Amino acid sequence: MRQTFVLILGVILSTLTAGALGQAQSYEDFSTNDERNNIEVFNRASPSVVNITNSRLVRSFYSLNPQEVPQGSGTGFIWNDDGYIVTNFHVVQQADRVMVTLQNGTTYDARPIGVDPDKDLAVVKIDAPEEELVPITPGDSGLLEVGRKVIAIGNPFGLDTTMTVGVVSALGREIDSVSQRKIRDVIQTDAAINPGNSGGPLLNSLGELVGVNTAIYSPSGASSGIGFAIPVNTVKRIVPELIQYGRVQTPILGITRLPQPEYYRRLWGIDGVIVLDTVEGTDPDQLGMRGLTRVERGRIRLGDVIVAIEDQPVRNEEDYADIIEQYEPGDVVSVKTMRDNRLLEYEIELQAPRR
């Protein structure tokens, strides 16, 4: 009886093994959920990604004829079907000619539309048929969390349409822009970002734009697992202004600020934005805000020092600029200053920037 049972069990195991081997999946038909998502995102978003090259006209010492010299390359993406392309400011900085190559291989000359060096963003425009333009889909960077998957598509080292995958490593980082102003609320990712990725999209798992890849942190200049991207919520606010006006319409308060403020803040032992003077006809001028004045023997007397705007503390020019750019011309803001050890408060209507 025992021998019969063992024989039957062997037959069953042999049958199951043979069936399993016969039904083994081929690699062509097999993929994990994550692989399928990566492929789907790439297929959806890559037609929106463009290659950007720029050149300068350089005059040789031995010739009077200027020569067009390649200056660099980067990445961008199609913002809308009117032909507007978004990239980093440093990708097109000082370029005499900018060329945009679409995924179908067609290259167009691009004309500059607007730049914001403070946020390292630029918009150029190409005259391409609408059917060749596949706009990217903006997402919401406010929904990102550390650990969420992100995908970068770009042209590192001239290798076009390269995809890398990683996660959000941190949020709320700060990096220096070309203008040396701090870019705040930056996304940190470990998705490989290399030279040539600049200006390309950082995408979420739905293929939506959540950031613009702008920098890597590496002594060698190559990816070391730390890359940065400007959040798309910042991009969505700035790009329409660059398209319409050519620059960001940050309102003005109606004051002039002191040059080399850090030196004087240390000299006087204070925090805040030192008012150098007020602009004639603006609210600070009419409400009695006071700048620096000279008193006996040529000494300088400190006037108003801005310490808060709408109850947000102002310690320096970075704080001041970050707060002001949250508002629009015509908005009225509460401005607190210190003068002669007294706290003063003004209600000031912000003005449009003067050209």
C-alpha positions in Angstrom: 0.0 0.0 0.0 2.8 2.4 0.9 4.6 1.7 -2.4 1.4 2.4 -4.3 1.0 5.8 -2.5 4.6 6.8 -3.2 4.1 5.9 -6.8 0.9 7.9 -7.1 2.5 10.9 -5.4 5.5 10.8 -7.8 3.2 10.8 -10.8 1.3 13.8 -9.4 4.5 15.8 -8.7 5.9 14.9 -12.2 2.7 16.1 -13.8 2.7 19.4 -11.8 6.3 20.0 -12.6 5.9 19.4 -16.3 2.8 21.7 -16.3 4.7 24.5 -14.6 7.6 24.2 -17.0 5.2 24.2 -19.9 3.5 27.4 -18.7 6.6 29.4 -17.8 6.2 33.1 -18.8 8.5 34.6 -21.5 10.4 37.8 -20.6 8.7 39.5 -23.5 5.3 39.0 -21.9 6.4 39.6 -18.3 6.7 42.8 -16.4 6.3 44.0 -12.8 3.7 46.7 -11.9 6.6 49.2 -11.4 8.1 48.4 -14.8 4.8 48.8 -16.5 4.3 52.2 -14.7 7.8 53.3 -15.8 7.1 52.4 -19.4 3.7 54.1 -19.4 5.1 57.3 -17.9 8.0 57.4 -20.4 5.7 56.8 -23.4 3.3 59.5 -22.2 5.8 62.2 -21.3 8.8 61.7 -23.6 7.1 63.3 -26.7 6.9 66.5 -24.6 10.7 66.6 -23.9 13.0 68.5 -26.2 16.7 68.9 -26.7 18.1 72.4 -26.4 21.4 73.5 -27.9 22.8 77.0 -27.9 25.7 78.8 -29.6 27.5 82.2 -29.5 29.0 84.4 -32.1 32.7 84.7 -31.5 35.1 86.8 -33.5 38.5 85.3 -34.1 41.7 87.3 -33.5 42.7 86.4 -37.1 39.4 87.1 -38.8 36.8 89.9 -38.8 34.0 87.4 -39.5 32.2 86.1 -36.4 32.1 82.4 -36.0 29.1 80.5 -34.5 30.5 78.4 -31.7 28.5 75.7 -29.8 28.2 76.8 -26.2 26.3 74.0 -24.5 23.1 71.9 -24.4 20.3 71.0 -22.1 16.7 69.9 -21.9 13.4 71.6 -22.0 9.7 70.6 -22.3 6.7 71.8 -24.3 4.5 74.0 -22.2 1.6 74.4 -24.6 0.6 73.9 -28.2 1.5 77.6 -29.0 5.2 76.5 -29.2 6.3 77.8 -25.8 9.2 75.8 -24.3 10.3 75.9 -20.7 13.9 75.3 -19.6 16.5 76.6 -17.2 17.8 80.1 -17.5 21.4 78.8 -17.3 20.8 76.6 -20.3 20.2 79.6 -22.6 22.2 82.2 -20.7 24.3 84.4 -23.0 23.3 82.5 -26.1 23.1 84.2 -29.5 21.2 81.4 -31.0 19.0 78.7 -29.4 17.8 75.6 -31.3 15.1 73.2 -30.1 15.0 69.6 -31.4 11.7 67.7 -31.0 11.3 64.0 -30.4 10.7 63.5 -34.1 14.1 64.9 -34.9 13.0 68.2 -36.3 15.0 71.2 -35.2 13.7 74.7 -34.9 15.3 78.1 -34.2 13.9 79.4 -30.9 13.4 83.0 -29.9 13.7 84.2 -26.3 10.4 85.1 -24.6 11.2 85.7 -20.9 13.7 84.8 -18.2 13.8 84.7 -14.4 17.4 84.2 -13.2 16.3 84.3 -9.6 14.4 81.0 -10.1 16.6 79.7 -13.0 13.7 79.5 -15.4 13.4 80.6 -19.0 10.8 80.4 -21.8 11.6 80.3 -25.5 9.3 79.9 -28.5 9.4 77.9 -31.7 7.2 78.1 -34.7 6.3 74.4 -35.1 3.0 72.9 -36.4 0.6 72.2 -33.6 0.4 68.5 -34.5 4.1 68.2 -33.7 3.7 69.7 -30.2 2.7 67.5 -27.2 2.4 69.7 -24.1 3.4 68.3 -20.8 0.8 67.8 -18.1 1.5 69.9 -15.0 0.9 68.2 -11.6 0.9 69.5 -8.0 4.2 69.6 -6.2 2.4 70.3 -3.0 1.2 66.7 -2.9 4.8 65.2 -3.0 6.1 63.3 0.0 9.5 61.9 0.8 9.6 58.4 -0.6 7.3 59.1 -3.6 8.7 57.8 -6.9 9.8 60.4 -9.4 11.1 60.0 -13.0 13.5 62.3 -14.8 13.7 62.5 -18.6 16.5 64.5 -20.2 19.6 64.6 -22.4 22.6 64.0 -20.2 25.9 64.2 -21.9 24.1 64.6 -25.2 22.4 61.2 -24.9 18.9 62.2 -25.9 15.7 61.1 -24.2 17.3 59.3 -21.2 15.1 58.2 -18.3 16.2 57.8 -14.7 14.1 56.7 -11.8 14.3 57.6 -8.1 12.4 58.9 -5.1 11.8 62.2 -3.5 14.7 62.3 -1.0 13.7 65.6 0.7 11.5 68.6 0.4 12.0 72.3 1.2 15.7 72.5 0.2 17.5 75.7 -0.7 20.0 76.2 -3.6 21.7 79.2 -5.1 20.4 80.5 -8.4 22.5 82.1 -11.1 21.7 85.5 -9.6 22.9 84.2 -6.2 19.4 84.5 -4.8 18.2 81.5 -2.8 15.7 79.2 -4.6 13.5 77.9 -1.8 11.2 74.8 -1.4 13.4 72.9 -3.9 12.8 69.1 -4.4 15.7 66.8 -3.7 15.8 63.5 -5.5 18.1 60.6 -6.0 17.0 60.1 -9.6 20.3 60.4 -11.6 20.6 64.0 -12.9 23.7 64.8 -14.9 24.9 67.7 -17.1 22.4 68.0 -19.9 19.4 67.1 -17.7 19.1 70.8 -16.8 15.7 72.1 -17.7 14.1 68.7 -18.1 11.0 67.5 -16.4 10.7 65.6 -13.1 7.6 63.5 -13.2 5.4 61.7 -10.8 4.0 58.2 -11.3 1.1 59.6 -13.4 3.5 61.2 -15.8 2.6 64.7 -14.5 5.2 67.4 -14.2 6.2 68.0 -10.6 9.5 69.8 -11.0 12.2 71.2 -13.4 15.6 69.6 -12.9 18.0 72.3 -12.3 21.2 71.2 -10.5 23.2 68.4 -9.1 25.3 68.4 -5.9 28.6 66.7 -6.8 32.3 67.7 -6.7 32.8 65.8 -9.9 29.8 67.4 -11.7 28.2 64.1 -12.3 25.3 62.4 -10.5 26.1 61.3 -6.9 22.6 60.6 -5.8 21.7 64.2 -4.9 19.8 66.2 -7.5 17.5 69.2 -7.3 14.3 70.4 -9.1 12.3 73.6 -9.0 8.8 72.6 -7.8 6.1 72.8 -10.5 3.9 75.1 -8.3 6.6 77.7 -8.6 6.8 77.1 -12.4 3.0 77.4 -12.8 3.1 80.8 -11.2 6.1 82.2 -13.1 5.8 80.9 -16.6 2.6 82.7 -17.5 4.2 86.0 -16.4 7.3 85.3 -18.5 5.1 84.6 -21.6 3.0 87.7 -21.1 5.5 90.2 -19.9 9.0 88.7 -20.5 9.8 88.9 -16.8 8.2 88.2 -13.4 5.9 90.9 -12.3 7.1 91.0 -8.7 5.4 94.1 -7.2 7.4 96.9 -5.5 6.9 98.4 -2.1 8.1 101.9 -3.0 11.5 101.9 -1.2 15.1 101.6 -2.3 17.3 99.3 -0.3 20.8 99.7 1.1 23.7 98.3 -1.0 26.0 95.9 0.9 23.3 95.4 3.6 25.1 92.6 5.5 28.0 94.9 6.3 25.7 97.5 7.8 23.5 95.0 9.6 26.6 93.7 11.4 27.8 97.3 12.0 24.6 98.3 13.6 23.8 94.9 15.1 20.3 94.6 13.6 18.2 92.3 11.5 15.8 93.4 8.8 15.8 95.3 5.5 17.4 98.8 5.9 15.4 101.5 4.0 17.8 103.7 2.1 15.1 106.0 0.7 11.5 106.0 -0.4 10.2 106.4 -3.9 8.4 109.7 -4.4 4.6 109.4 -4.7 4.4 105.9 -3.2 2.7 105.0 0.0 6.0 104.7 2.0 6.8 108.3 0.9 3.4 109.6 1.7 3.0 107.7 5.0 6.2 109.1 6.4 8.5 106.0 6.2 12.1 107.3 6.5 15.3 106.3 5.0 18.9 107.1 6.0 19.7 110.7 6.8 23.0 112.6 7.5 23.2 114.4 10.7 25.9 116.5 12.4 29.5 115.8 11.4 28.4 113.7 8.5 27.2 110.8 10.6 24.5 108.6 9.2 21.2 108.2 11.1 19.3 105.0 10.7 15.7 105.4 9.6 13.1 102.6 9.2 14.2 99.0 9.2 11.6 96.6 7.8 11.2 93.6 10.3 7.9 92.0 9.1 5.5 92.0 6.2 2.0 90.6 6.9 3.4 89.2 10.2 6.0 87.2 8.3 9.5 88.0 9.8 12.0 89.8 7.6 15.6 89.2 8.6 17.3 90.1 5.3 16.8 90.7 1.6 16.1 87.1 0.9 13.1 87.1 3.3 11.9 90.4 1.9 12.0 89.2 -1.8 10.4 85.8 -1.0 7.4 87.5 0.8 6.9 90.3 -1.7 6.7 87.9 -4.7 3.8 86.1 -3.0 1.6 89.2 -3.8 0.4 91.1 -6.9 0.4 94.8 -7.7 -2.6 96.5 -6.0 -2.5 94.2 -2.9 -2.3 96.1 0.4 0.2 94.6 2.9 1.0 95.4 6.5 4.6 96.4 6.9 6.3 96.6 10.4 9.5 98.6 10.9 11.7 99.5 13.7 12.9 103.2 14.0 14.6 104.7 17.1 13.7 101.6 19.1 10.0 102.0 18.2 7.8 99.5 16.4 5.9 101.2 13.6 3.3 99.8 11.2 2.2 100.9 7.7 -0.5 99.8 5.4 1.1 99.9 1.9 -0.4 99.3 -1.5 2.1 97.4 -3.7 2.9 98.9 -7.1 3.6 97.3 -10.5 7.3 97.1 -11.3 8.6 100.1 -13.3 10.1 99.5 -16.7 
